[in-house]
Amino acid sequence: MIDIILLIARLLFVALLYLFLFAIMRTGISQVRGTRKKGRTWKVSVEHGPKELRGVQMEVNGSIIVGRSPGADIVIAAGYVSGRHAKFQLMGQNLFVEDLGSTNGTTVNGELIEAPQALKSGDVVNVGDVAMRVRYE
């Protein structure tokens, strides 16, 4: 008789354990689904410059390096562009552009920048004759 009671108690314990684990998994899956919702993101698109770059569009997920170096994210093969010319950096929901000590400088809406500058949607960043528009969509 005691064996039957212990067997039922063990089965009940295992069933409760499985229900508990199922509830945890269900909560975790619903939280992951919630973070996957497509929100607004910053995008950099090349509007003017060499033919092979025009129309290139990149979503900013961290930082984007622009320069002549083959390791840059946006490579501009021109003598007036430094190896690591400028950097787009996402900080929270804000996008900043910074000149990385280039010889010819970086401009935002025609103004030469000397320190990291916050960007607004629609701003145009120029590296030489390459114009890149940033958008928050």
LUMLOSE-670783 format. One record per atom (N, C-alpha, C, O, CB): x, y, z; residue in one letter; atom name. Coordinates in steps of 0.2 Angstrom, whole numbers. Last residue first. Glycine has a CB too. Example, Ala and Ser with C-alpha at 12.3 -4.5 7.8 and 13.67 -1.06 7.14 Angstrom:
2
ATOM      c1      c2      c3   aa   at
ATOM      64     -11      35    S    N
ATOM      68      -5      36    S   CA
ATOM      64       0      39    S    C
ATOM      67       6      40    S    O
ATOM      70      -3      29    S   CB
ATOM      66     -28      39    A    N
ATOM      62     -22      39    A   CA
ATOM      66     -16      39    A    C
ATOM      71     -17      42    A    O
ATOM      57     -22      45    A   CB
END
This chain:
137
ATOM      c1      c2      c3   aa   at
ATOM      71     275    -199    E    N
ATOM      64     272    -202    E   CA
ATOM      62     267    -197    E    C
ATOM      57     264    -199    E    O
ATOM      65     270    -209    E   CB
ATOM      80     288    -201    Y    N
ATOM      78     284    -196    Y   CA
ATOM      71     282    -197    Y    C
ATOM      66     285    -197    Y    O
ATOM      78     288    -189    Y   CB
ATOM      94     290    -212    R    N
ATOM      87     290    -211    R   CA
ATOM      85     286    -205    R    C
ATOM      89     281    -204    R    O
ATOM      83     287    -217    R   CB
ATOM     107     299    -220    V    N
ATOM     105     295    -215    V   CA
ATOM      97     296    -214    V    C
ATOM      95     301    -214    V    O
ATOM     109     296    -208    V   CB
ATOM     116     299    -235    R    N
ATOM     110     302    -232    R   CA
ATOM     108     297    -226    R    C
ATOM     108     291    -227    R    O
ATOM     104     303    -236    R   CB
ATOM     132     303    -241    M    N
ATOM     128     298    -238    M   CA
ATOM     122     301    -234    M    C
ATOM     123     306    -230    M    O
ATOM     132     294    -234    M   CB
ATOM     142     307    -255    A    N
ATOM     136     310    -250    A   CA
ATOM     132     304    -248    A    C
ATOM     130     300    -252    A    O
ATOM     132     315    -254    A   CB
ATOM     158     310    -260    V    N
ATOM     153     305    -258    V   CA
ATOM     148     307    -253    V    C
ATOM     150     309    -247    V    O
ATOM     156     298    -256    V   CB
ATOM     168     318    -261    D    N
ATOM     162     319    -265    D   CA
ATOM     157     314    -265    D    C
ATOM     153     313    -269    D    O
ATOM     165     320    -273    D   CB
ATOM     173     318    -244    G    N
ATOM     175     320    -251    G   CA
ATOM     169     322    -255    G    C
ATOM     164     325    -253    G    O
ATOM     179     315    -254    G   CB
ATOM     160     313    -237    V    N
ATOM     167     311    -236    V   CA
ATOM     169     312    -243    V    C
ATOM     168     308    -248    V    O
ATOM     168     304    -234    V   CB
ATOM     145     320    -229    N    N
ATOM     150     320    -235    N   CA
ATOM     157     318    -233    N    C
ATOM     160     321    -229    N    O
ATOM     150     327    -239    N   CB
ATOM     129     317    -225    V    N
ATOM     136     317    -222    V   CA
ATOM     140     316    -229    V    C
ATOM     139     311    -233    V    O
ATOM     137     311    -217    V   CB
ATOM     114     324    -222    V    N
ATOM     118     322    -227    V   CA
ATOM     126     322    -225    V    C
ATOM     128     328    -223    V    O
ATOM     117     326    -234    V   CB
ATOM      99     320    -213    D    N
ATOM     105     323    -214    D   CA
ATOM     110     320    -219    D    C
ATOM     109     314    -220    D    O
ATOM     109     323    -207    D   CB
ATOM      88     312    -212    G    N
ATOM      88     316    -217    G   CA
ATOM      94     320    -218    G    C
ATOM      96     323    -223    G    O
ATOM      82     321    -217    G   CB
ATOM      87     312    -194    S    N
ATOM      85     309    -200    S   CA
ATOM      85     314    -206    S    C
ATOM      82     319    -205    S    O
ATOM      78     306    -199    S   CB
ATOM     102     319    -187    K    N
ATOM      95     319    -188    K   CA
ATOM      93     315    -194    K    C
ATOM      97     315    -199    K    O
ATOM      91     326    -187    K   CB
ATOM     116     315    -177    L    N
ATOM     113     316    -183    L   CA
ATOM     105     316    -183    L    C
ATOM     103     313    -178    L    O
ATOM     115     311    -188    L   CB
ATOM     129     322    -167    A    N
ATOM     122     319    -167    A   CA
ATOM     119     320    -174    A    C
ATOM     119     326    -176    A    O
ATOM     118     321    -161    A   CB
ATOM     146     321    -169    Q    N
ATOM     140     325    -170    Q   CA
ATOM     134     321    -171    Q    C
ATOM     134     316    -174    Q    O
ATOM     140     330    -176    Q   CB
ATOM     162     322    -163    P    N
ATOM     156     318    -164    P   CA
ATOM     150     322    -164    P    C
ATOM     149     326    -160    P    O
ATOM     156     312    -159    P   CB
ATOM     171     336    -170    A    N
ATOM     169     332    -164    A   CA
ATOM     164     327    -166    A    C
ATOM     160     329    -171    A    O
ATOM     168     336    -157    A   CB
ATOM     171     344    -181    E    N
ATOM     178     343    -178    E   CA
ATOM     177     338    -172    E    C
ATOM     182     336    -169    E    O
ATOM     180     349    -175    E   CB
ATOM     164     345    -198    I    N
ATOM     164     343    -190    I   CA
ATOM     171     342    -187    I    C
ATOM     175     340    -191    I    O
ATOM     159     337    -190    I   CB
ATOM     159     357    -209    L    N
ATOM     164     353    -207    L   CA
ATOM     164     351    -199    L    C
ATOM     162     356    -195    L    O
ATOM     171     357    -208    L   CB
ATOM     143     357    -217    E    N
ATOM     147     360    -211    E   CA
ATOM     153     355    -209    E    C
ATOM     151     349    -208    E    O
ATOM     143     362    -205    E   CB
ATOM     135     351    -226    G    N
ATOM     140     356    -228    G   CA
ATOM     144     359    -223    G    C
ATOM     148     363    -225    G    O
ATOM     136     361    -231    G   CB
ATOM     129     341    -218    N    N
ATOM     125     346    -221    N   CA
ATOM     129     352    -223    N    C
ATOM     127     358    -223    N    O
ATOM     119     348    -216    N   CB
ATOM     144     338    -212    V    N
ATOM     137     336    -211    V   CA
ATOM     133     342    -213    V    C
ATOM     133     347    -210    V    O
ATOM     135     334    -203    V   CB
ATOM     160     332    -218    T    N
ATOM     155     337    -217    T   CA
ATOM     148     334    -216    T    C
ATOM     146     329    -218    T    O
ATOM     155     342    -223    T   CB
ATOM     177     328    -213    T    N
ATOM     170     326    -215    T   CA
ATOM     165     331    -213    T    C
ATOM     166     335    -209    T    O
ATOM     168     319    -210    T   CB
ATOM     194     330    -219    G    N
ATOM     188     331    -215    G   CA
ATOM     182     328    -218    G    C
ATOM     181     325    -223    G    O
ATOM     187     338    -215    G   CB
ATOM     206     327    -225    N    N
ATOM     202     332    -229    N   CA
ATOM     195     333    -225    N    C
ATOM     191     337    -227    N    O
ATOM     200     329    -235    N   CB
ATOM     213     318    -216    T    N
ATOM     216     324    -219    T   CA
ATOM     211     329    -222    T    C
ATOM     212     335    -220    T    O
ATOM     221     322    -224    T   CB
ATOM     204     312    -202    S    N
ATOM     206     312    -209    S   CA
ATOM     209     319    -211    S    C
ATOM     209     324    -207    S    O
ATOM     200     311    -213    S   CB
ATOM     201     308    -189    G    N
ATOM     207     312    -190    G   CA
ATOM     209     312    -197    G    C
ATOM     215     312    -199    G    O
ATOM     212     308    -186    G   CB
ATOM     188     303    -191    L    N
ATOM     193     299    -187    L   CA
ATOM     200     302    -189    L    C
ATOM     205     298    -190    L    O
ATOM     193     292    -189    L   CB
ATOM     173     311    -187    D    N
ATOM     179     311    -191    D   CA
ATOM     185     308    -187    D    C
ATOM     186     309    -182    D    O
ATOM     181     318    -194    D   CB
ATOM     158     303    -183    E    N
ATOM     164     306    -181    E   CA
ATOM     169     306    -186    E    C
ATOM     170     300    -189    E    O
ATOM     166     302    -174    E   CB
ATOM     140     304    -180    V    N
ATOM     146     303    -185    V   CA
ATOM     152     306    -182    V    C
ATOM     151     312    -179    V    O
ATOM     144     306    -192    V   CB
ATOM     127     295    -171    F    N
ATOM     133     300    -172    F   CA
ATOM     137     299    -177    F    C
ATOM     138     293    -179    F    O
ATOM     136     300    -165    F   CB
ATOM     111     292    -167    L    N
ATOM     116     290    -172    L   CA
ATOM     121     296    -172    L    C
ATOM     119     302    -173    L    O
ATOM     114     289    -179    L   CB
ATOM     101     285    -154    N    N
ATOM     104     291    -157    N   CA
ATOM     110     289    -162    N    C
ATOM     114     284    -160    N    O
ATOM     107     297    -152    N   CB
ATOM      97     276    -145    Q    N
ATOM      93     277    -151    Q   CA
ATOM      96     283    -156    Q    C
ATOM      93     284    -161    Q    O
ATOM      86     279    -149    Q   CB
ATOM     113     271    -141    G    N
ATOM     106     271    -139    G   CA
ATOM     101     271    -145    G    C
ATOM     102     267    -150    G    O
ATOM     104     276    -134    G   CB
ATOM     122     275    -153    M    N
ATOM     122     276    -145    M   CA
ATOM     115     276    -143    M    C
ATOM     112     282    -143    M    O
ATOM     127     282    -143    M   CB
ATOM     131     271    -167    L    N
ATOM     124     271    -164    L   CA
ATOM     125     271    -156    L    C
ATOM     129     266    -153    L    O
ATOM     120     264    -166    L   CB
ATOM     141     279    -177    Q    N
ATOM     141     276    -171    Q   CA
ATOM     134     276    -168    Q    C
ATOM     132     282    -167    Q    O
ATOM     146     278    -166    Q   CB
ATOM     151     280    -191    F    N
ATOM     144     281    -189    F   CA
ATOM     144     277    -183    F    C
ATOM     146     271    -183    F    O
ATOM     139     279    -195    F   CB
ATOM     167     288    -195    K    N
ATOM     163     282    -191    K   CA
ATOM     156     284    -189    K    C
ATOM     155     290    -186    K    O
ATOM     167     280    -185    K   CB
ATOM     179     291    -207    A    N
ATOM     174     293    -203    A   CA
ATOM     171     287    -200    A    C
ATOM     171     281    -203    A    O
ATOM     169     297    -207    A   CB
ATOM     192     285    -212    H    N
ATOM     190     292    -213    H   CA
ATOM     185     294    -208    H    C
ATOM     186     299    -204    H    O
ATOM     188     293    -220    H   CB
ATOM     204     275    -213    R    N
ATOM     199     275    -209    R   CA
ATOM     197     283    -208    R    C
ATOM     199     286    -204    R    O
ATOM     200     272    -202    R   CB
ATOM     212     280    -224    G    N
ATOM     211     273    -223    G   CA
ATOM     205     272    -219    G    C
ATOM     200     268    -220    G    O
ATOM     217     270    -221    G   CB
ATOM     204     295    -232    S    N
ATOM     209     292    -228    S   CA
ATOM     207     284    -227    S    C
ATOM     201     282    -228    S    O
ATOM     209     295    -221    S   CB
ATOM     202     301    -248    V    N
ATOM     199     298    -243    V   CA
ATOM     204     294    -239    V    C
ATOM     208     290    -241    V    O
ATOM     193     293    -245    V   CB
ATOM     208     305    -260    Y    N
ATOM     206     310    -255    Y   CA
ATOM     203     308    -249    Y    C
ATOM     201     311    -244    Y    O
ATOM     201     315    -258    Y   CB
ATOM     209     294    -268    G    N
ATOM     215     297    -265    G   CA
ATOM     213     302    -259    G    C
ATOM     217     303    -255    G    O
ATOM     220     300    -270    G   CB
ATOM     197     281    -266    A    N
ATOM     199     288    -269    A   CA
ATOM     205     290    -265    A    C
ATOM     205     289    -259    A    O
ATOM     193     293    -269    A   CB
ATOM     187     270    -264    A    N
ATOM     193     270    -267    A   CA
ATOM     195     276    -270    A    C
ATOM     195     277    -276    A    O
ATOM     194     264    -272    A   CB
ATOM     178     268    -250    I    N
ATOM     178     273    -255    I   CA
ATOM     186     273    -258    I    C
ATOM     190     275    -254    I    O
ATOM     176     280    -252    I   CB
ATOM     169     256    -242    V    N
ATOM     175     257    -245    V   CA
ATOM     175     262    -251    V    C
ATOM     171     261    -256    V    O
ATOM     179     251    -248    V   CB
ATOM     161     254    -228    I    N
ATOM     160     257    -234    I   CA
ATOM     166     259    -237    I    C
ATOM     169     264    -234    I    O
ATOM     155     263    -233    I   CB
ATOM     169     247    -218    D    N
ATOM     162     244    -220    D   CA
ATOM     160     247    -227    D    C
ATOM     157     244    -231    D    O
ATOM     157     246    -215    D   CB
ATOM     186     243    -221    A    N
ATOM     181     248    -219    A   CA
ATOM     174     245    -222    A    C
ATOM     174     240    -226    A    O
ATOM     182     255    -223    A   CB
ATOM     196     235    -225    G    N
ATOM     193     233    -219    G   CA
ATOM     187     237    -217    G    C
ATOM     183     236    -213    G    O
ATOM     198     232    -214    G   CB
ATOM     203     242    -236    P    N
ATOM     198     236    -237    P   CA
ATOM     194     234    -232    P    C
ATOM     189     230    -232    P    O
ATOM     202     231    -241    P   CB
ATOM     202     260    -233    S    N
ATOM     205     253    -231    S   CA
ATOM     200     248    -233    S    C
ATOM     194     249    -233    S    O
ATOM     206     253    -224    S   CB
ATOM     196     272    -236    R    N
ATOM     199     269    -241    R   CA
ATOM     201     262    -240    R    C
ATOM     202     258    -244    R    O
ATOM     205     273    -244    R   CB
ATOM     180     273    -226    G    N
ATOM     187     274    -228    G   CA
ATOM     189     271    -234    G    C
ATOM     186     267    -238    G    O
ATOM     191     273    -222    G   CB
ATOM     169     271    -213    V    N
ATOM     170     273    -220    V   CA
ATOM     177     275    -221    V    C
ATOM     180     279    -217    V    O
ATOM     165     279    -221    V   CB
ATOM     162     260    -202    I    N
ATOM     168     263    -204    I   CA
ATOM     168     265    -211    I    C
ATOM     166     261    -215    I    O
ATOM     174     259    -202    I   CB
ATOM     149     259    -191    I    N
ATOM     150     258    -198    I   CA
ATOM     156     263    -199    I    C
ATOM     156     269    -198    I    O
ATOM     144     260    -203    I   CB
ATOM     142     251    -176    S    N
ATOM     146     256    -180    S   CA
ATOM     148     254    -187    S    C
ATOM     148     248    -188    S    O
ATOM     153     257    -176    S   CB
ATOM     128     245    -175    G    N
ATOM     133     247    -170    G   CA
ATOM     137     253    -173    G    C
ATOM     136     258    -171    G    O
ATOM     138     241    -169    G   CB
ATOM     119     245    -185    N    N
ATOM     118     240    -179    N   CA
ATOM     123     242    -173    N    C
ATOM     122     239    -168    N    O
ATOM     117     233    -181    N   CB
ATOM     112     252    -198    V    N
ATOM     117     253    -193    V   CA
ATOM     115     249    -187    V    C
ATOM     109     251    -184    V    O
ATOM     117     261    -191    V   CB
ATOM     110     246    -214    E    N
ATOM     107     247    -208    E   CA
ATOM     112     247    -202    E    C
ATOM     117     243    -202    E    O
ATOM     102     241    -206    E   CB
ATOM     115     253    -229    M    N
ATOM     117     249    -224    M   CA
ATOM     113     251    -218    M    C
ATOM     112     257    -216    M    O
ATOM     124     250    -222    M   CB
ATOM     115     254    -247    Q    N
ATOM     111     255    -241    Q   CA
ATOM     113     250    -235    Q    C
ATOM     113     244    -236    Q    O
ATOM     104     255    -242    Q   CB
ATOM     120     260    -262    V    N
ATOM     122     256    -257    V   CA
ATOM     118     258    -250    V    C
ATOM     118     264    -249    V    O
ATOM     129     255    -256    V   CB
ATOM     117     270    -272    G    N
ATOM     112     265    -270    G   CA
ATOM     114     261    -264    G    C
ATOM     109     257    -262    G    O
ATOM     110     262    -276    G   CB
ATOM     134     270    -277    R    N
ATOM     127     274    -277    R   CA
ATOM     122     268    -276    R    C
ATOM     122     263    -279    R    O
ATOM     126     277    -284    R   CB
ATOM     145     263    -279    L    N
ATOM     143     264    -272    L   CA
ATOM     136     267    -272    L    C
ATOM     132     266    -267    L    O
ATOM     148     269    -269    L   CB
ATOM     148     263    -293    E    N
ATOM     148     256    -289    E   CA
ATOM     145     257    -282    E    C
ATOM     143     252    -279    E    O
ATOM     154     253    -289    E   CB
ATOM     150     276    -296    K    N
ATOM     144     272    -298    K   CA
ATOM     143     266    -294    K    C
ATOM     137     264    -293    K    O
ATOM     145     271    -306    K   CB
ATOM     155     287    -283    P    N
ATOM     156     282    -288    P   CA
ATOM     150     278    -290    P    C
ATOM     146     276    -285    P    O
ATOM     162     278    -286    P   CB
ATOM     141     299    -278    G    N
ATOM     148     296    -278    G   CA
ATOM     150     291    -283    G    C
ATOM     146     292    -288    G    O
ATOM     150     293    -271    G   CB
ATOM     127     300    -268    H    N
ATOM     131     303    -273    H   CA
ATOM     138     300    -272    H    C
ATOM     140     300    -267    H    O
ATOM     131     311    -273    H   CB
ATOM     120     292    -259    E    N
ATOM     116     295    -264    E   CA
ATOM     121     298    -270    E    C
ATOM     118     298    -275    E    O
ATOM     112     301    -261    E   CB
ATOM     121     278    -249    V    N
ATOM     125     282    -253    V   CA
ATOM     121     285    -258    V    C
ATOM     118     281    -262    V    O
ATOM     131     278    -256    V   CB
ATOM     113     278    -233    S    N
ATOM     113     276    -240    S   CA
ATOM     117     281    -244    S    C
ATOM     117     287    -243    S    O
ATOM     105     276    -242    S   CB
ATOM     110     271    -217    V    N
ATOM     115     275    -221    V   CA
ATOM     114     273    -228    V    C
ATOM     116     267    -230    V    O
ATOM     122     275    -218    V   CB
ATOM      97     270    -205    K    N
ATOM     100     267    -211    K   CA
ATOM     105     273    -214    K    C
ATOM     103     279    -214    K    O
ATOM      95     265    -216    K   CB
ATOM      91     265    -189    W    N
ATOM      95     270    -193    W   CA
ATOM      98     266    -199    W    C
ATOM     100     261    -199    W    O
ATOM     101     273    -189    W   CB
ATOM      74     259    -186    T    N
ATOM      82     258    -186    T   CA
ATOM      85     264    -191    T    C
ATOM      81     267    -195    T    O
ATOM      84     251    -189    T   CB
ATOM      60     254    -177    R    N
ATOM      63     259    -181    R   CA
ATOM      71     258    -181    R    C
ATOM      74     257    -175    R    O
ATOM      61     266    -180    R   CB
ATOM      57     237    -176    G    N
ATOM      56     243    -174    G   CA
ATOM      60     248    -179    G    C
ATOM      62     246    -184    G    O
ATOM      59     244    -167    G   CB
ATOM      49     222    -177    K    N
ATOM      53     226    -181    K   CA
ATOM      52     233    -179    K    C
ATOM      46     236    -180    K    O
ATOM      52     225    -189    K   CB
ATOM      50     211    -163    K    N
ATOM      46     215    -167    K   CA
ATOM      51     221    -171    K    C
ATOM      55     223    -168    K    O
ATOM      41     219    -163    K   CB
ATOM      58     203    -155    R    N
ATOM      59     203    -163    R   CA
ATOM      55     207    -167    R    C
ATOM      56     208    -173    R    O
ATOM      58     196    -165    R   CB
ATOM      54     204    -143    T    N
ATOM      60     208    -144    T   CA
ATOM      61     208    -152    T    C
ATOM      65     212    -154    T    O
ATOM      66     206    -141    T   CB
ATOM      43     195    -142    G    N
ATOM      42     202    -141    G   CA
ATOM      48     207    -143    G    C
ATOM      47     212    -146    G    O
ATOM      40     204    -134    G   CB
ATOM      49     183    -143    R    N
ATOM      45     185    -149    R   CA
ATOM      44     193    -148    R    C
ATOM      44     196    -153    R    O
ATOM      38     182    -149    R   CB
ATOM      55     183    -131    V    N
ATOM      59     183    -137    V   CA
ATOM      55     185    -143    V    C
ATOM      58     189    -146    V    O
ATOM      62     176    -138    V   CB
ATOM      44     182    -123    Q    N
ATOM      48     187    -122    Q   CA
ATOM      53     188    -128    Q    C
ATOM      54     194    -130    Q    O
ATOM      52     187    -116    Q   CB
ATOM      38     169    -127    S    N
ATOM      34     175    -128    S   CA
ATOM      39     182    -127    S    C
ATOM      37     186    -131    S    O
ATOM      28     175    -123    S   CB
ATOM      49     161    -122    I    N
ATOM      47     161    -129    I   CA
ATOM      43     168    -131    I    C
ATOM      45     171    -136    I    O
ATOM      43     155    -132    I   CB
ATOM      48     162    -108    G    N
ATOM      54     164    -112    G   CA
ATOM      52     165    -119    G    C
ATOM      55     170    -122    G    O
ATOM      59     159    -111    G   CB
ATOM      35     157    -106    T    N
ATOM      36     164    -104    T   CA
ATOM      42     166    -108    T    C
ATOM      42     172    -111    T    O
ATOM      37     165     -97    T   CB
ATOM      37     144    -110    R    N
ATOM      32     148    -113    R   CA
ATOM      33     155    -112    R    C
ATOM      32     159    -117    R    O
ATOM      25     146    -111    R   CB
ATOM      46     140    -101    M    N
ATOM      48     140    -108    M   CA
ATOM      43     144    -112    M    C
ATOM      45     148    -116    M    O
ATOM      48     133    -111    M   CB
ATOM      39     140     -89    I    N
ATOM      45     144     -90    I   CA
ATOM      47     145     -97    I    C
ATOM      48     151     -99    I    O
ATOM      51     141     -86    I   CB
ATOM      29     131     -91    A    N
ATOM      27     138     -90    A   CA
ATOM      33     142     -91    A    C
ATOM      32     148     -94    A    O
ATOM      24     139     -83    A   CB
ATOM      37     119     -92    F    N
ATOM      33     121     -98    F   CA
ATOM      31     129     -97    F    C
ATOM      31     133    -102    F    O
ATOM      26     117     -99    F   CB
ATOM      41     118     -79    L    N
ATOM      46     119     -85    L   CA
ATOM      43     122     -91    L    C
ATOM      45     126     -95    L    O
ATOM      50     113     -86    L   CB
ATOM      29     116     -73    F    N
ATOM      33     121     -71    F   CA
ATOM      38     123     -77    F    C
ATOM      38     129     -79    F    O
ATOM      37     120     -64    F   CB
ATOM      25     103     -79    L    N
ATOM      21     109     -80    L   CA
ATOM      25     116     -78    L    C
ATOM      24     121     -81    L    O
ATOM      15     109     -75    L   CB
ATOM      36      95     -74    Y    N
ATOM      35      97     -81    Y   CA
ATOM      30     103     -83    Y    C
ATOM      32     106     -87    Y    O
ATOM      32      90     -85    Y   CB
ATOM      33      96     -60    L    N
ATOM      39      98     -63    L   CA
ATOM      39     100     -70    L    C
ATOM      41     105     -72    L    O
ATOM      45      93     -62    L   CB
ATOM      21      89     -60    L    N
ATOM      21      96     -58    L   CA
ATOM      28      99     -60    L    C
ATOM      28     105     -62    L    O
ATOM      21      97     -50    L   CB
ATOM      25      76     -64    A    N
ATOM      20      80     -68    A   CA
ATOM      20      88     -66    A    C
ATOM      20      92     -71    A    O
ATOM      13      77     -67    A   CB
ATOM      33      73     -54    V    N
ATOM      36      73     -60    V   CA
ATOM      31      78     -65    V    C
ATOM      34      82     -69    V    O
ATOM      37      66     -63    V   CB
ATOM      24      73     -43    F    N
ATOM      30      77     -43    F   CA
ATOM      32      78     -50    F    C
ATOM      34      84     -52    F    O
ATOM      35      74     -38    F   CB
ATOM      15      62     -48    L    N
ATOM      13      69     -47    L   CA
ATOM      18      74     -46    L    C
ATOM      18      79     -49    L    O
ATOM       9      69     -40    L   CB
ATOM      25      52     -47    L    N
ATOM      22      53     -53    L   CA
ATOM      19      61     -53    L    C
ATOM      19      64     -58    L    O
ATOM      16      48     -55    L   CB
ATOM      27      51     -33    R    N
ATOM      32      53     -38    R   CA
ATOM      30      55     -45    R    C
ATOM      32      60     -48    R    O
ATOM      37      46     -39    R   CB
ATOM      14      49     -28    A    N
ATOM      17      55     -26    A   CA
ATOM      23      57     -31    A    C
ATOM      24      62     -33    A    O
ATOM      20      54     -19    A   CB
ATOM      12      36     -34    I    N
ATOM       8      41     -36    I   CA
ATOM      11      48     -34    I    C
ATOM      10      53     -38    I    O
ATOM       1      40     -32    I   CB
ATOM      23      29     -27    L    N
ATOM      23      29     -34    L   CA
ATOM      18      35     -36    L    C
ATOM      20      39     -41    L    O
ATOM      20      23     -37    L   CB
ATOM      18      30     -13    L    N
ATOM      25      33     -15    L   CA
ATOM      25      34     -23    L    C
ATOM      28      39     -26    L    O
ATOM      30      29     -13    L   CB
ATOM       6      23     -14    I    N
ATOM       6      30     -12    I   CA
ATOM      12      33     -14    I    C
ATOM      12      39     -17    I    O
ATOM       5      31      -5    I   CB
ATOM      12      10     -17    I    N
ATOM       7      13     -22    I   CA
ATOM       7      21     -21    I    C
ATOM       6      25     -25    I    O
ATOM       0      10     -22    I   CB
ATOM      19       8      -6    D    N
ATOM      22       8     -12    D   CA
ATOM      18      12     -17    D    C
ATOM      21      15     -21    D    O
ATOM      24       1     -15    D   CB
ATOM       9       6       4    I    N
ATOM      14      12       5    I   CA
ATOM      17      13      -2    I    C
ATOM      19      19      -4    I    O
ATOM      19      11      10    I   CB
ATOM       4      -6       0    M    N
ATOM       0       0       0    M   CA
ATOM       4       6       0    M    C
ATOM       3      11      -4    M    O
ATOM      -5       0       6    M   CB
END
